C-alpha cells in the first residue's frame, strides 16, 4: 500500500531483498536494522533484523553496532 509523508509525493512501499536477515547495523540492510523482541534498555547488546519494506510509518527499535540505539516513531 502507498504511504504519504507530509510535504512529499506518494511513493509506493517497496519490498526489501534482504528482509528479515540478521543484522548488526543500519548499513547492513536496504531499509534499516531493527530489533524485535522483549523490551531492553538502550545500549543493550541485541541481534537485529532487516526491515522487510520501505514503509516508514510505525515505531522501531534501531540497532547500531550490535546494540540497541534507541526507539523512533514516525507517522
C-alpha positions, 0 to 999 in steps of 0.5 A: 500500500502507498504511504504519504509523508507530509510535504512529499509525493506518494511513493509506493512501499517497496519490498526489501531483498534482504528482509528479515536477515540478521543484522548488526547495523543500519548499513547492513540492510536496504531499509534499516536494522531493527530489533524485535523482541522483549523490551531492553534498555538502550545500549543493550547488546541485541541481534537485529533484523532487516526491515522487510519494506520501505514503509516508514510509518510505525515505531522501531527499535534501531540497532547500531553496532550490535546494540540497541540505539534507541526507539523512533516513531514516525507517522 
